[in-house]
Each structure stands twice: as C-alpha cells, then as structure tokens.
Amino acid sequence: MSAVAWIAVGSLATWGWLLLGQGFFWLTDQRLPRREAPDRWPDVAVVVPARDEAEVLPFSLPSLLAQVYPGRAEIVLVDDGSTDGTGGLARSLSERHGGLPLRVVSPGEPEPGWTGKLWALRHGIALARADGPEYLLLTDADIAHEPDSLRELVAAARTNGLDLVSQMARLRVASGWERLIVPAFVYFFSQLYPFRWVNRPGSRTAAAAGGCVLLRAVAAERAGIPKSIRQAVIDDVSLARAVRRSGGRIWLGLADGVDSVRPYPRLADLWRMVSRSAYAQLLHSPLLLAGTVVGLALVYLAPPVTLCAGVWGHDAAAGWAGGFAWAVMTGTYLPTLRYYGQPLLLAPLLPFTALLYLLMTVDSAVQHHRGRGAAWKGRTYARPEATPDR
C-alpha cells in the first residue's frame, strides 16, 4: 500500500477505537441522574463571580432570583473589580424582580497566585460559609437557569450521594460561526473527558463544567477549595480533580435547563474563548502541543485529505479507508448537533472545524511563549506556574 493509504488506514483504526473504546463520548445521554425529593431540603448558597458582566446580567440573574426552591437559598454575587456597573445593576435587578435574597460583595484586587475567577470565588465562598449552607452552587454570571434548576441539582446530589454535580450549560448557537464551532467545543470536551468515565465511581477521569457546579460544602472544605486550585487556569477540571482526590463522588452531564446567554457572534470572539486556555490544557508543554497537532491532523484532517488523494490518484485503499473514517467521524458528531438543534448537514464539516481548533491551540502556545499567558476578563497571567493538580 502507498503511504497515503497507510495514513488513511491508521485514521480509520483510530476512529474505530474512538467509536467503541473512548467511553461512548459521542452520545448525549448523560443527563441528571434519578432524583427524589429529600425529607428536608438543605440550605444552599449560590455564588456568582462577576467581572464586567453588565451586558449579560439582565438575561441571567433574574433566572437565579426566580428559583423555586423549597429550602433556604441566597445569592452571593462577587463584583470582581468591574468597571461597567455590574454590582449596581445586580442590586437593581434584585429590587425589580424580587425572589431569592441577593448580596453583592467586592473582593478587592487579587493577591499574587490567584487566577481567573478563583479570587472572586474565594470571597464568595467564604462569605457564604459563614451562614453554614450544606451546598454551594457555583455558577457563572452568563448562565441562565430554569426555575427548577437548583431544586433538581440538589435532589440529584442527595438521591445519589454525590459531592459534586455539574451540568455543561447549553452554549448559545445563533450566528454562523457559533453553529460551526460551539457544538464541536462540547464534542471535543467530552472526547477528552468522557462523561461516562467521569461518572463512574473510582474512575481516574475527573472533570466539571464551571458554569454550573453544585458542591457539597464539606467536600469543598475537605478538598481545600478554592485555595488548593488557586493557580489553575482551567478551574473547573481542577475543581473536579481536587474533589475526587479527596474522596468525593462527582457527576458531569449535559444540561436541559441551564443555558449560557453570552454571545460569540464573530470568529474572533470564539478564537479568544478557546485560545485563552488551550495551551494550559496541554500543561504548557511543547511536546504535548506537537503530539496534539499530529493527533488532530491524523484523526480529523487525514480522512477527507486521503479520500480526495485516493480518488484523484486512483488509490483505492486510500480512498476507501479515508472515506470510511470520514463517515465514522460524521456519524459520531450527529448526536451533538441534534442536542443543539442544528442542521445535520454540518456534520461533514467537522474536519474544517477541527482545523480551526488546531490553529487556536497553536496560537494559544504562541501567545504564552510571547509572555502573554492566559487571560480572563482583561487580566493576564503571564507564564503561569504549574497548577497544583498536574
């Protein structure tokens, strides 16, 4: 066989393994587990880190205020140095909509060694713990919840004895670029962290989706949250690892009533969202970066390239193997597109989307080595140190 044919066969074999051996990552059936109403509904504190979120708060905060929860619950919004009136807007929304009580606090400038929203979470969690809640709901300022979201999360945690319950919010898919890139973001995340493996007791795979995390307060204390992960750029995965390492039980799945309202209308917006932490995911390792580039090329780019090369070069083995690999890839992407309500005709375009993610990852590495490091809401963390969980 030709070299092109061997590449195609290698890609096809890889897709056979991904299809059956990677925790069936491509299925979208991991939703909240069985739930029963507890005899007593525990106290919950909802902690919302917010930095310059005036644009999205009118679409997200009212949904938290309107939670229908049988027990005691309050919201702590941490206005982390905003310059757009986030704190004042939150107070006015609370006065206008009523519902759950809201406290707005400001933590001041972050101390050295604290990244991203973890500085805000530190103060929000500390303030919430003073009232002794049994659970903490950590949710981002751009996340809108259905009225029963908190109740369902708590019921799932109590029924199944879980210390951490996380739902991956359904991201906004409205613009053309969002349709092309956003569903693939969830697809790639679940490929890295198959939800079935995360949810299996005793598994070494741990992950969470930072936009919606219900965390048992005693589990947070046992894991040293958030201090133990204060340097983590990818804080949600680090949070789940810390809880699991300390003996906690975790669960991660897709959401039905938790949605992100943050828009990413342009390619540049999505590019920044991905490249902000892509190289951190690779532990800032040039070797892992090189392996990732080669892997993405073999898995996602080789099938259409070898199919075309086989057809044009009259190489039947390359054409057939490349075509089958592309078909398997396309088939595994269909459930994610259905979950997002997108046209299934987008599935064959996954290789092009993967190419964009490859370029975003390389750009993330370039920015890191230029000393720009990871960034969050206008704060840049140049060349961050290794996170504690590496």
C-alpha positions as CSV (number, residue, x, y, z in Angstrom):
1,M,0.0,0.0,0.0
2,S,1.0,3.6,-0.5
3,A,2.0,5.9,2.3
4,V,-1.3,7.8,1.8
5,A,-3.2,4.6,2.2
6,W,-1.4,3.7,5.4
7,I,-2.3,7.1,6.8
8,A,-5.9,6.5,5.9
9,V,-5.9,3.1,7.5
10,G,-4.3,4.5,10.6
11,S,-7.0,7.2,10.8
12,L,-9.8,4.6,10.3
13,A,-8.4,2.4,13.0
14,T,-8.2,5.4,15.4
15,W,-11.8,6.2,14.7
16,G,-12.8,2.6,15.3
17,W,-11.2,2.9,18.8
18,L,-12.8,6.3,19.5
19,L,-16.2,4.9,18.4
20,L,-16.1,2.0,20.9
21,G,-13.3,2.5,23.3
22,Q,-13.5,6.1,24.5
23,G,-16.4,5.9,26.8
24,F,-19.0,6.4,24.1
25,F,-18.2,10.1,24.4
26,W,-20.2,10.9,21.3
27,L,-23.5,10.0,22.9
28,T,-25.5,12.8,24.6
29,D,-27.5,10.7,27.1
30,Q,-25.6,11.7,30.3
31,R,-28.3,13.9,31.9
32,L,-29.2,14.4,35.5
33,P,-29.5,11.0,37.3
34,R,-32.6,9.9,39.1
35,R,-34.0,12.4,41.6
36,E,-36.2,12.1,44.6
37,A,-37.3,14.9,46.9
38,P,-35.5,14.8,50.2
39,D,-37.3,14.8,53.5
40,R,-35.6,18.1,54.3
41,W,-34.3,20.5,51.7
42,P,-30.8,21.7,52.7
43,D,-29.6,25.3,52.8
44,V,-27.9,26.4,49.6
45,A,-25.7,29.5,48.8
46,V,-25.5,30.4,45.1
47,V,-22.1,32.1,44.4
48,V,-21.7,34.1,41.2
49,P,-18.3,35.5,40.3
50,A,-18.9,38.6,38.1
51,R,-16.4,40.9,36.4
52,D,-17.8,43.4,33.8
53,E,-20.9,41.4,33.2
54,A,-23.5,44.2,32.8
55,E,-24.2,43.0,29.2
56,V,-25.4,39.6,30.2
57,L,-26.7,40.0,33.8
58,P,-30.2,41.2,32.7
59,F,-30.6,37.8,30.9
60,S,-29.1,35.5,33.6
61,L,-29.6,37.0,37.1
62,P,-33.4,37.1,37.0
63,S,-33.4,33.4,36.4
64,L,-31.5,32.8,39.6
65,L,-33.7,35.2,41.6
66,A,-36.7,33.3,40.3
67,Q,-35.5,29.8,41.5
68,V,-38.4,27.8,43.1
69,Y,-36.6,26.1,45.9
70,P,-38.3,24.5,48.9
71,G,-35.5,25.2,51.3
72,R,-33.4,28.2,52.2
73,A,-31.3,29.7,49.5
74,E,-29.5,33.0,48.9
75,I,-27.3,34.5,46.1
76,V,-23.9,36.0,46.7
77,L,-22.7,37.9,43.7
78,V,-19.0,38.8,43.8
79,D,-18.4,42.0,41.8
80,D,-14.7,41.5,41.0
81,G,-13.4,44.9,40.1
82,S,-16.0,45.7,37.4
83,T,-15.9,49.0,35.6
84,D,-19.3,48.7,33.9
85,G,-21.6,49.0,36.9
86,T,-22.1,45.2,37.3
87,G,-22.7,45.5,41.1
88,G,-25.2,48.3,40.9
89,L,-27.1,46.6,38.1
90,A,-27.3,43.4,40.1
91,R,-28.8,45.3,43.0
92,S,-31.4,47.0,40.8
93,L,-32.3,43.7,39.1
94,S,-32.9,42.2,42.6
95,E,-35.1,45.1,43.6
96,R,-37.1,44.9,40.4
97,H,-37.6,41.1,40.2
98,G,-37.5,40.1,43.9
99,G,-37.2,36.4,44.6
100,L,-34.2,34.9,46.4
101,P,-32.2,37.3,48.6
102,L,-29.1,38.8,46.9
103,R,-25.9,40.1,48.5
104,V,-23.3,41.9,46.3
105,V,-19.7,42.0,47.6
106,S,-16.4,43.3,46.3
107,P,-13.1,41.3,47.0
108,G,-10.6,44.0,46.0
109,E,-7.6,43.4,43.8
110,P,-6.4,39.7,43.7
111,E,-3.4,38.6,45.6
112,P,-0.4,37.0,43.7
113,G,-1.0,33.4,42.8
114,W,-4.8,33.6,42.2
115,T,-6.0,33.2,38.6
116,G,-9.2,33.9,36.8
117,K,-12.5,33.9,38.7
118,L,-11.0,31.9,41.6
119,W,-10.2,35.1,43.5
120,A,-13.8,36.0,43.3
121,L,-14.9,32.5,44.3
122,R,-12.6,32.7,47.3
123,H,-14.5,35.6,48.8
124,G,-18.0,34.5,47.7
125,I,-17.5,31.0,49.3
126,A,-16.0,32.5,52.5
127,L,-19.0,34.8,52.9
128,A,-21.5,32.0,52.1
129,R,-19.9,29.6,54.5
130,A,-20.5,32.0,57.4
131,D,-24.2,31.0,57.2
132,G,-23.3,27.3,57.1
133,P,-25.1,26.1,53.9
134,E,-24.9,22.4,53.1
135,Y,-24.4,23.1,49.4
136,L,-22.8,25.7,47.2
137,L,-24.0,26.4,43.7
138,L,-21.1,27.9,41.7
139,T,-22.5,29.4,38.6
140,D,-21.1,31.9,36.1
141,A,-22.7,35.3,35.5
142,D,-23.7,34.4,31.9
143,I,-25.7,31.3,32.9
144,A,-29.5,31.3,32.9
145,H,-31.3,28.6,34.9
146,E,-34.8,27.2,34.5
147,P,-36.9,27.9,37.7
148,D,-36.4,24.3,38.9
149,S,-32.7,24.1,38.2
150,L,-31.5,24.4,41.8
151,R,-34.1,22.0,43.1
152,E,-33.2,19.4,40.5
153,L,-29.5,19.7,41.2
154,V,-29.9,19.3,44.9
155,A,-32.3,16.4,44.5
156,A,-29.8,14.6,42.2
157,A,-27.0,15.2,44.7
158,R,-29.0,14.0,47.7
159,T,-30.5,11.0,46.0
160,N,-27.2,9.6,44.6
161,G,-24.9,10.7,47.4
162,L,-22.9,13.0,45.2
163,D,-20.5,15.6,46.4
164,L,-20.3,17.5,43.1
165,V,-22.9,17.7,40.4
166,S,-22.0,19.6,37.3
167,Q,-24.0,20.3,34.2
168,M,-22.4,21.6,31.0
169,A,-24.6,24.6,30.1
170,R,-26.0,24.7,26.6
171,L,-24.0,27.4,24.9
172,R,-25.5,29.9,22.6
173,V,-25.8,28.9,19.0
174,A,-27.1,31.7,16.9
175,S,-24.5,33.1,14.5
176,G,-23.0,31.2,11.6
177,W,-19.6,30.9,13.5
178,E,-21.4,29.7,16.6
179,R,-23.1,27.0,14.7
180,L,-19.8,25.8,13.2
181,I,-17.7,26.0,16.4
182,V,-19.8,25.8,19.5
183,P,-21.2,22.2,19.2
184,A,-17.7,21.0,18.4
185,F,-16.5,22.5,21.6
186,V,-18.8,20.3,23.6
187,Y,-17.9,17.3,21.4
188,F,-14.2,17.8,21.8
189,F,-14.5,18.3,25.6
190,S,-16.5,15.1,26.0
191,Q,-13.9,13.3,23.9
192,L,-11.1,14.4,26.3
193,Y,-13.3,13.7,29.4
194,P,-15.9,11.1,28.5
195,F,-18.8,11.8,30.8
196,R,-19.4,8.1,31.5
197,W,-15.9,7.7,32.8
198,V,-16.2,10.9,34.9
199,N,-19.4,9.5,36.5
200,R,-18.0,6.0,37.2
201,P,-17.1,5.6,40.9
202,G,-13.4,5.1,41.3
203,S,-12.6,6.4,37.9
204,R,-9.4,8.4,37.4
205,T,-11.1,10.7,34.9
206,A,-12.4,13.9,36.6
207,A,-14.0,17.0,35.1
208,A,-16.7,19.5,35.6
209,A,-18.3,22.4,33.7
210,G,-17.5,25.6,35.6
211,G,-20.7,27.4,34.6
212,C,-22.9,25.1,36.8
213,V,-21.4,23.2,39.7
214,L,-23.3,22.1,42.8
215,L,-20.7,21.4,45.5
216,R,-21.3,20.0,49.0
217,A,-19.7,22.4,51.5
218,V,-18.0,19.7,53.5
219,A,-16.5,18.3,50.3
220,A,-15.2,21.8,49.4
221,E,-13.5,22.1,52.8
222,R,-12.0,18.6,52.6
223,A,-10.6,19.4,49.1
224,G,-9.3,22.8,50.2
225,I,-11.5,24.6,47.6
226,P,-10.7,27.1,46.3
227,K,-7.2,27.6,47.8
228,S,-5.9,24.3,46.5
229,I,-6.6,25.2,42.9
230,R,-5.9,28.9,43.1
231,Q,-3.4,28.8,40.3
232,A,-5.5,26.8,37.9
233,V,-6.4,28.4,34.6
234,I,-8.8,25.6,33.8
235,D,-10.5,25.8,37.1
236,D,-13.5,23.5,36.5
237,V,-11.4,20.5,35.7
238,S,-9.1,21.2,38.6
239,L,-12.0,21.6,40.9
240,A,-13.4,18.2,40.0
241,R,-9.9,16.6,40.4
242,A,-9.5,18.1,43.8
243,V,-12.9,16.8,45.0
244,R,-12.3,13.3,43.6
245,R,-8.8,13.1,45.0
246,S,-10.1,13.9,48.5
247,G,-12.6,11.0,48.3
248,G,-15.6,12.8,46.9
249,R,-18.1,11.5,44.3
250,I,-18.6,13.6,41.2
251,W,-21.0,13.6,38.3
252,L,-21.0,15.5,35.0
253,G,-23.5,15.7,32.2
254,L,-25.3,17.8,29.7
255,A,-27.9,20.3,30.8
256,D,-31.5,20.6,29.7
257,G,-32.4,23.7,31.6
258,V,-29.1,25.6,32.0
259,D,-28.1,27.9,29.2
260,S,-25.3,30.3,28.5
261,V,-26.5,33.7,27.3
262,R,-23.1,35.0,26.3
263,P,-22.8,35.7,22.6
264,Y,-19.9,34.8,20.5
265,P,-21.0,36.3,17.1
266,R,-17.6,36.6,15.4
267,L,-14.9,34.1,14.8
268,A,-12.5,36.4,16.8
269,D,-14.7,36.1,19.9
270,L,-14.7,32.3,19.7
271,W,-11.0,32.3,18.9
272,R,-10.2,34.2,22.1
273,M,-12.5,31.9,24.1
274,V,-10.7,28.8,23.0
275,S,-7.1,30.1,22.8
276,R,-7.3,31.6,26.3
277,S,-6.8,28.2,28.0
278,A,-5.9,25.7,25.2
279,Y,-2.2,25.7,25.9
280,A,-2.8,25.4,29.6
281,Q,-4.8,22.3,28.9
282,L,-1.6,20.9,27.4
283,L,0.3,21.8,30.6
284,H,2.3,24.4,28.6
285,S,4.3,21.6,27.1
286,P,5.8,21.9,23.5
287,L,5.9,18.1,23.3
288,L,2.2,17.8,24.1
289,L,1.5,20.5,21.7
290,A,3.3,18.7,18.9
291,G,1.5,15.5,19.8
292,T,-1.8,17.3,19.7
293,V,-1.2,18.8,16.3
294,V,-0.1,15.4,14.9
295,G,-3.1,13.7,16.5
296,L,-5.7,16.3,15.3
297,A,-4.2,16.0,11.8
298,L,-4.3,12.2,11.8
299,V,-7.8,11.9,13.3
300,Y,-9.7,14.8,11.8
301,L,-7.8,16.1,8.7
302,A,-6.5,12.9,7.3
303,P,-9.9,11.3,6.3
304,P,-11.0,13.9,3.8
305,V,-7.4,14.5,2.6
306,T,-6.7,10.9,2.0
307,L,-10.2,10.4,0.4
308,C,-9.5,13.1,-2.1
309,A,-6.0,11.9,-2.7
310,G,-7.2,8.4,-3.3
311,V,-9.8,9.5,-5.8
312,W,-7.5,11.8,-7.7
313,G,-4.5,9.4,-7.5
314,H,-6.6,6.3,-8.3
315,D,-5.5,4.8,-4.9
316,A,-8.5,2.6,-3.9
317,A,-7.2,1.7,-0.5
318,A,-6.6,5.3,0.5
319,G,-9.9,6.4,-0.9
320,W,-12.0,3.7,0.8
321,A,-10.2,3.9,4.2
322,G,-10.3,7.7,4.2
323,G,-14.0,7.7,3.2
324,F,-15.0,5.2,5.9
325,A,-13.0,7.2,8.5
326,W,-14.8,10.4,7.5
327,A,-18.2,8.6,7.6
328,V,-17.5,7.3,11.2
329,M,-16.4,10.8,12.3
330,T,-19.5,12.3,10.8
331,G,-21.7,9.8,12.4
332,T,-20.3,10.4,15.9
333,Y,-20.9,14.1,15.6
334,L,-24.6,13.8,14.7
335,P,-25.9,13.4,18.4
336,T,-24.2,16.6,19.4
337,L,-25.7,18.5,16.5
338,R,-29.2,17.1,17.4
339,Y,-28.7,18.2,21.0
340,Y,-28.0,21.7,19.8
341,G,-30.9,21.6,17.3
342,Q,-28.5,22.2,14.4
343,P,-28.7,21.0,10.8
344,L,-27.1,17.6,10.4
345,L,-25.5,18.7,7.2
346,L,-22.9,20.4,9.4
347,A,-21.5,17.1,10.5
348,P,-19.2,16.5,7.4
349,L,-17.7,20.0,8.1
350,L,-16.1,18.7,11.4
351,P,-12.6,18.4,9.8
352,F,-12.7,22.1,9.0
353,T,-13.8,23.0,12.5
354,A,-11.0,20.8,13.9
355,L,-8.5,22.7,11.7
356,L,-9.7,25.9,13.3
357,Y,-9.3,24.4,16.8
358,L,-5.8,23.2,15.9
359,L,-4.9,26.8,14.8
360,M,-6.4,28.2,18.0
361,T,-4.3,25.8,20.1
362,V,-1.1,26.8,18.3
363,D,-2.0,30.5,18.7
364,S,-2.5,29.8,22.4
365,A,1.0,28.4,22.6
366,V,2.4,31.4,20.7
367,Q,0.8,33.9,23.0
368,H,2.1,32.0,26.0
369,H,5.7,32.0,24.8
370,R,5.4,35.7,24.0
371,G,4.8,36.2,27.7
372,R,1.1,37.0,27.5
373,G,0.0,33.9,29.3
374,A,-3.7,33.1,30.0
375,A,-6.2,35.9,30.3
376,W,-9.6,36.4,32.0
377,K,-11.7,39.5,31.7
378,G,-8.8,41.8,31.0
379,R,-6.4,40.2,33.5
380,T,-3.4,38.5,32.0
381,Y,-1.5,35.9,33.9
382,A,1.9,35.8,32.2
383,R,3.6,32.4,32.1
384,P,1.5,30.9,34.9
385,E,3.1,28.3,37.2
386,A,2.1,24.7,37.1
387,T,-1.3,24.1,38.7
388,P,-1.3,22.0,41.9
389,D,-3.1,19.1,40.2
390,R,-0.7,18.4,37.4
